[in-house]
Amino acid sequence: MMEGKCQDSVIQELMNKCHIYQFEEGNSRKARETLETVLEIQTEDLGEDDIAVAKTLMYIGSILREEGDFNEAFEKLNRSLAIRVKKLGRHCDTADSYEEIGITFQRQGEHEQAKEMFREALDIKREILPNDHIEVTGLYEREALSLSNQGKFSEAIKVYKVQLAAILQIHGEFHPSVAHLYQGIAMLLKLQNRLDDAVQLLDKSIEISSRLQRVGDFDMKVLGSIFRHKAKIQNQQGNLEGATETWNKVLMIRIETVGEMHPKTAETYEELALVYIRQDIIEGAIESYAKAINIRRKELGDDHSNTKELVLNRELLQREKYQRILRNQGLAMQTEGDSEKAEQLFQEANEILKEKAAIFENLSAVKVDQGMLDDAIATSAEALKIRRRTLGDEDAGTRLRTEAHRSLLKRLLENRS
C-alpha cells in the first residue's frame, strides 16, 4: 500500500498521461489502460466503494462506450452509480453517473431508457443547481433529444418550454440561452411540418442573436447557423425569394467568419445556385457555381467527384442558357417570316440539347462514384429522355444508354434486396 502523498502523486501523473492519450493523441485504448492502472491503485489503497474509485469507473465506462463496448461500459457505469448512491446520495456526482448511463442507452438506440436516466439526473441537479446552470440546461436538451428520437416531438417541445420558462424568468428574453431554445423548438416544429411556426421562432432567435451579437455577446457563426436553418425551411415552403435573401445573409456571415475560400462558403454558394435554378435565374446559378468551383478546386482538386459534379452542373446551365437564346432567336425569325434562318437556329438549339445529354451521362457517372445510386439513376433518366427525343429509340447511342440505365436500376435493386 502506498503512502497518501506518494499515491496522490502517482495518480496525478497517470491522469495527466490519460489526458494526453485521449485528447491530444486520440488514443482511447492507452487512456483506458492508464485509467485501469489508476483504478487498481485506488481499489487497493481506498477500497472498492470509495468515491474516488467511482469517479475512475465512470471515466473508464465512458471510454468503453466510445469504443463501442456497451456491456463493459454499463458494468463500470453501474458500479460507479452504486457507489455514489451509497456514499453521496442525491449529489451532482450521482447525477453525472445517471447521465453517463443515459448517454450509453442513447448510443444503443434505447431512447426510453435514456430519457429515464436523464430525467433522474435532471431531478437531482435541479435540487442543487439553478435552472440556468449549464449542467441543468444540458440535461433538458438530452431529455428532449431522447423524446425526439422516439418521434415524440410534442413531448420534446414541452421539455424545451419548461426550460425556456425558467430561463426567461431569470434572464429575460435577450439572452443566448433563449435564442438557442427558440431554435431547438423551431427544429422540432419543422419535424412536425409546422413550417410557418418554425420560421416565426427562428426569426425571434435571429432577433435576439443579432442584438446580442452587436454588443459582442453572441457568436457570429451560431447566428449564421440559425439563418441557415431558416433558409432550408423557406426552401421547403417554396418561399424562394425569402430563401435567396436568407442564403445571402448566410453567405455574408460565412465570408466574414471563415473567409471566401472556405468549404463552408462553397456549400453556401451551392445552396444559392439551387435556389436560383428553382426560380429559373440561370445567370445567378452559373455565377454561384463558378464561385463554388473555384473554392472546391483549391480545396479538393479538379479530379475530385465533388468538383467534377459542380463543373458539370455549371456546364448544363451554360448550355441551357445558350439553348434558350437560340430558341428565342429562332422564334423571332419565324415571326418575321424567315423560316430558313429559324430552322437553322432551332437545329443549333437541338445540337446543344444533345450536348446536355452527354453532360447528364457524365454527371450520372460521378454520382455512381459518390455511391449515390438514386441520383445517378435520375440523371441517367434525363440523358435517356433527351436522346430519345432528339435521336430516337433506334439510335445506337440511345440503345447503349438504355442498357446502361437498366444496369443502374438492377444494381439499385440488388443493393436493396
C-alpha positions in Angstrom: 0.0 0.0 0.0 1.3 3.5 -1.0 1.6 6.4 1.4 -1.1 9.1 0.8 1.1 11.8 -0.8 3.0 9.2 -2.9 -0.3 7.7 -4.1 -1.7 11.1 -5.0 1.5 12.0 -7.0 1.4 8.7 -9.0 -2.3 9.0 -9.7 -2.0 12.6 -10.8 0.9 11.7 -13.1 -1.2 8.8 -14.6 -4.3 11.1 -15.0 -2.1 13.6 -16.9 -0.9 10.8 -19.2 -4.5 9.7 -19.7 -5.5 13.3 -20.7 -2.7 13.4 -23.3 -3.6 9.9 -24.7 -7.3 10.7 -25.0 -7.4 14.4 -26.0 -4.1 15.1 -27.6 -3.2 11.8 -29.3 -6.8 10.4 -29.7 -5.6 7.0 -28.3 -8.6 5.8 -26.3 -7.1 2.4 -25.6 -4.0 3.9 -23.9 -6.2 6.3 -22.0 -8.4 3.4 -20.8 -5.4 1.2 -19.8 -3.9 4.1 -17.8 -7.2 4.6 -16.0 -7.4 0.9 -15.2 -4.0 1.2 -13.6 -5.3 4.2 -11.5 -8.3 2.0 -10.6 -6.1 -0.8 -9.3 -4.1 1.6 -7.1 -7.2 3.3 -5.8 -9.0 0.0 -5.1 -6.0 -1.4 -3.2 -5.4 1.8 -1.1 -9.0 3.1 -0.6 -11.3 0.1 -1.0 -13.8 -0.9 -3.7 -16.5 1.6 -2.7 -14.6 4.8 -2.3 -15.9 7.9 -4.2 -12.5 8.2 -6.0 -13.0 4.7 -7.3 -16.5 5.7 -8.5 -15.1 8.6 -10.5 -12.4 6.5 -12.2 -15.0 3.8 -13.0 -17.2 6.4 -14.7 -14.3 7.6 -16.8 -13.4 4.1 -17.9 -17.1 3.4 -18.7 -17.4 6.5 -20.9 -14.3 5.5 -22.9 -15.6 1.9 -23.3 -18.8 3.3 -24.6 -16.9 5.4 -27.2 -15.1 2.2 -28.2 -18.4 0.5 -28.7 -18.1 -2.0 -25.8 -21.5 -1.2 -24.3 -21.7 -4.2 -22.0 -18.5 -3.4 -20.3 -19.4 0.3 -20.3 -22.7 -0.4 -18.4 -20.9 -2.6 -15.9 -18.4 0.1 -15.0 -21.0 2.9 -15.0 -23.5 0.9 -12.9 -20.7 0.2 -10.3 -19.9 3.9 -10.3 -23.6 4.8 -9.7 -24.0 2.2 -6.9 -21.0 3.7 -5.0 -22.2 7.3 -5.4 -25.8 6.5 -4.4 -24.5 4.7 -1.3 -21.8 7.3 -0.4 -23.2 10.6 -1.7 -26.9 10.2 -2.1 -28.6 12.9 -4.3 -25.4 14.6 -5.3 -24.3 16.2 -8.6 -21.7 13.4 -9.0 -24.5 10.8 -8.7 -26.4 12.7 -11.3 -23.3 12.6 -13.6 -23.4 8.8 -13.3 -27.1 8.7 -14.3 -26.3 11.0 -17.2 -23.4 8.8 -18.5 -25.7 5.7 -18.3 -28.3 7.7 -20.2 -25.8 8.6 -23.0 -24.9 4.9 -23.3 -28.5 3.9 -23.7 -28.9 6.7 -26.3 -25.9 5.4 -28.3 -27.6 2.0 -28.4 -30.8 3.5 -29.6 -32.6 2.7 -26.3 -34.2 6.2 -26.1 -36.9 5.5 -23.5 -34.3 4.1 -21.0 -32.0 7.1 -21.9 -34.8 9.5 -21.1 -35.4 7.9 -17.7 -31.7 8.3 -16.8 -31.6 11.9 -18.0 -34.8 12.7 -16.0 -33.3 11.2 -12.9 -30.1 13.2 -13.4 -32.1 16.4 -14.1 -34.3 16.0 -11.0 -31.2 15.7 -8.8 -29.4 18.7 -10.4 -32.5 20.9 -10.2 -32.5 20.3 -6.4 -28.9 21.6 -6.2 -28.2 24.0 -9.1 -30.1 27.0 -10.5 -32.3 26.4 -13.6 -29.9 28.3 -15.9 -26.8 26.3 -14.9 -25.2 24.7 -17.9 -25.4 21.2 -16.4 -29.2 21.6 -15.9 -29.8 23.1 -19.4 -27.7 20.3 -20.9 -29.8 17.6 -19.3 -33.1 19.3 -20.5 -31.6 19.1 -24.1 -30.6 15.4 -23.6 -34.1 14.5 -22.5 -35.7 16.5 -25.4 -33.4 14.7 -27.8 -34.4 11.3 -26.5 -38.1 12.1 -26.9 -37.4 13.5 -30.4 -35.5 10.3 -31.4 -38.7 8.4 -30.4 -40.8 10.7 -32.6 -42.4 12.3 -29.6 -42.0 15.8 -30.9 -44.8 17.4 -28.9 -43.4 16.0 -25.6 -39.9 17.2 -26.6 -41.3 20.7 -27.2 -42.9 20.6 -23.7 -39.5 19.8 -22.2 -37.9 22.8 -24.0 -40.7 25.1 -23.0 -40.3 24.2 -19.3 -36.6 25.1 -19.7 -37.5 28.2 -21.7 -39.9 29.5 -19.0 -37.2 29.1 -16.3 -34.6 30.9 -18.4 -37.0 33.8 -19.2 -37.8 34.2 -15.6 -34.1 34.5 -14.6 -32.7 36.4 -17.6 -35.5 37.8 -19.7 -35.7 37.3 -23.4 -32.5 38.8 -24.7 -30.2 36.0 -23.5 -28.1 33.5 -25.6 -29.9 30.5 -24.0 -33.3 31.9 -25.0 -32.2 32.2 -28.7 -30.8 28.7 -28.5 -34.1 27.3 -27.1 -36.2 29.1 -29.7 -34.0 27.4 -32.4 -34.4 24.0 -30.7 -38.2 24.3 -30.6 -38.2 25.5 -34.2 -36.4 22.4 -35.4 -38.9 20.2 -33.7 -41.8 22.2 -35.2 -40.1 21.6 -38.6 -40.2 17.9 -38.0 -44.0 18.2 -37.3 -44.2 20.1 -40.7 -45.3 23.3 -38.8 -43.1 25.3 -41.1 -44.7 28.8 -40.5 -44.4 28.4 -36.8 -40.8 27.2 -37.1 -39.9 30.3 -39.2 -41.5 32.6 -36.6 -39.4 31.1 -33.8 -36.3 31.3 -35.9 -37.0 35.0 -36.5 -37.2 35.5 -32.8 -34.0 33.6 -32.3 -32.3 35.8 -35.0 -33.6 39.0 -33.5 -32.2 38.1 -30.1 -28.9 36.8 -31.5 -28.4 39.8 -33.8 -29.0 42.2 -30.9 -26.6 40.2 -28.6 -24.0 40.0 -31.5 -24.0 43.8 -31.9 -22.8 44.1 -28.2 -20.3 41.3 -28.6 -22.3 38.7 -26.6 -23.1 36.2 -29.3 -21.0 34.0 -31.7 -21.4 35.2 -35.3 -21.1 31.6 -36.6 -24.0 30.5 -34.5 -26.1 33.3 -35.9 -25.1 32.1 -39.4 -26.3 28.6 -38.4 -29.8 30.0 -37.4 -30.1 31.8 -40.7 -29.1 28.6 -42.5 -31.9 26.6 -40.7 -34.4 29.4 -41.7 -33.2 29.3 -45.4 -33.7 25.5 -45.5 -37.3 25.8 -44.2 -38.0 28.6 -46.7 -36.7 26.2 -49.4 -39.2 23.6 -48.2 -42.0 26.1 -48.1 -41.3 27.2 -51.6 -40.6 30.7 -50.4 -37.7 31.0 -52.9 -37.3 34.8 -52.8 -37.1 34.7 -49.0 -34.7 31.7 -49.2 -32.5 33.6 -51.6 -32.3 36.6 -49.2 -31.6 34.4 -46.3 -28.9 32.3 -48.1 -27.2 35.6 -49.0 -27.1 36.5 -45.3 -25.6 33.1 -44.5 -23.0 33.8 -47.3 -22.1 37.2 -45.8 -21.6 35.7 -42.4 -19.6 32.8 -43.8 -17.2 35.1 -45.7 -16.8 37.3 -42.6 -16.2 34.4 -40.1 -14.3 31.7 -42.1 -13.3 33.5 -45.3 -14.2 33.5 -49.0 -12.2 30.3 -49.8 -13.6 28.1 -47.0 -15.5 24.8 -47.8 -18.5 26.2 -45.8 -18.6 29.2 -48.1 -18.6 26.8 -51.1 -21.5 25.0 -49.6 -23.5 28.2 -49.3 -22.7 29.2 -52.9 -24.0 25.7 -53.9 -27.2 26.2 -51.9 -27.7 29.6 -53.6 -27.3 28.1 -57.0 -30.0 25.6 -56.3 -32.4 28.3 -55.2 -31.6 30.3 -58.3 -32.3 27.3 -60.5 -35.7 26.8 -58.9 -36.5 30.4 -59.7 -35.2 30.0 -63.3 -32.5 32.6 -62.6 -29.9 30.9 -64.7 -27.2 33.6 -64.7 -27.3 33.8 -60.9 -26.9 30.0 -60.6 -24.0 29.9 -63.1 -22.2 32.7 -61.1 -22.8 30.9 -57.8 -21.5 27.6 -59.2 -18.4 29.4 -60.6 -17.5 30.7 -57.2 -18.1 27.3 -55.5 -16.0 25.6 -58.2 -13.1 28.0 -57.5 -13.1 27.1 -53.8 -13.5 23.3 -54.4 -10.7 23.2 -56.9 -8.3 24.8 -54.3 -9.7 22.5 -51.6 -10.1 19.2 -53.4 -8.5 19.5 -56.8 -10.0 19.1 -60.3 -10.3 15.3 -60.2 -12.4 15.1 -57.0 -16.0 14.0 -57.7 -17.5 17.0 -55.9 -15.5 19.4 -58.1 -16.5 17.4 -61.2 -20.2 17.5 -60.2 -20.2 21.3 -59.8 -18.4 21.8 -63.2 -20.9 19.5 -64.9 -23.9 21.4 -63.3 -22.5 24.7 -64.5 -22.0 23.3 -68.0 -25.6 22.2 -68.0 -26.8 25.7 -67.1 -24.5 27.3 -69.6 -25.9 25.0 -72.4 -29.4 25.8 -71.1 -28.8 29.5 -71.3 -27.4 29.3 -74.9 -30.1 26.9 -76.0 -32.8 29.4 -74.8 -31.1 32.2 -76.7 -31.1 30.2 -79.9 -34.7 29.1 -79.4 -35.9 32.7 -78.8 -33.9 33.9 -81.8 -35.5 31.1 -83.9 -39.0 32.1 -82.8 -38.2 35.7 -83.6 -37.1 34.7 -87.1 -40.2 32.6 -87.5 -42.4 35.5 -86.6 -40.6 37.7 -89.2 -41.2 35.0 -91.8 -37.6 33.9 -92.2 -38.3 30.2 -91.9 -34.9 29.1 -93.2 -33.0 31.1 -90.6 -35.4 29.9 -87.9 -34.9 26.3 -88.8 -31.1 26.8 -88.7 -31.4 28.3 -85.1 -33.7 25.5 -84.0 -31.3 22.9 -85.3 -28.4 24.6 -83.4 -30.5 24.5 -80.2 -31.2 20.8 -80.8 -27.5 20.1 -81.1 -27.0 21.8 -77.7 -29.7 19.6 -76.3 -27.6 16.6 -77.4 -24.6 18.0 -75.6 -26.8 18.3 -72.5 -27.5 14.5 -72.7 -23.7 13.8 -72.7 -23.3 16.1 -69.6 -26.1 14.3 -67.8 -24.4 11.0 -68.6 -21.1 12.2 -67.1 -22.9 13.5 -64.1 -24.6 10.1 -63.6 -21.1 8.5 -63.6 -19.9 11.0 -61.0 -23.0 10.1 -58.8 -22.1 6.4 -59.2 -18.6 7.2 -57.9 -20.1 9.0 -55.0 -22.3 6.0 -54.1 -25.5 8.0 -54.8 -27.3 5.5 -57.0 -30.7 7.2 -56.7 -29.2 10.4 -58.1 -27.3 8.5 -60.7 -30.5 6.9 -62.0 -32.3 10.3 -62.0 -29.6 12.0 -64.1 -29.3 8.9 -66.4 -33.0 9.1 -67.0 -32.6 12.8 -68.0 -29.9 11.8 -70.5 -32.0 9.0 -71.9 -35.1 11.2 -72.3 -33.1 13.7 -74.3 -31.5 11.0 -76.5 -34.9 9.5 -77.3 -36.3 12.9 -78.1 -33.5 14.0 -80.4 -32.2 10.8 -81.9 -35.0 8.2 -81.4 -35.2 4.8 -79.8 -33.4 3.0 -82.6 -30.2 5.2 -82.5 -27.2 3.1 -81.4 -26.3 5.7 -78.7 -29.8 5.6 -77.3 -29.7 1.8 -77.1 -26.4 1.8 -75.3 -27.8 4.4 -72.9 -30.9 2.4 -72.3 -28.7 -0.7 -71.4 -26.6 1.5 -69.0 -29.7 2.8 -67.4 -31.1 -0.7 -66.9 -27.8 -1.8 -65.3 -28.1 1.1 -62.8 -31.7 0.1 -61.9 -30.6 -3.6 -61.5 -27.7 -2.5 -59.2 -30.1 -0.4 -57.1 -32.5 -3.3 -56.7 -29.6 -5.7 -55.7 -28.4 -3.2 -53.1 -31.9 -3.0 -51.6 -32.5 -6.8 -51.5 
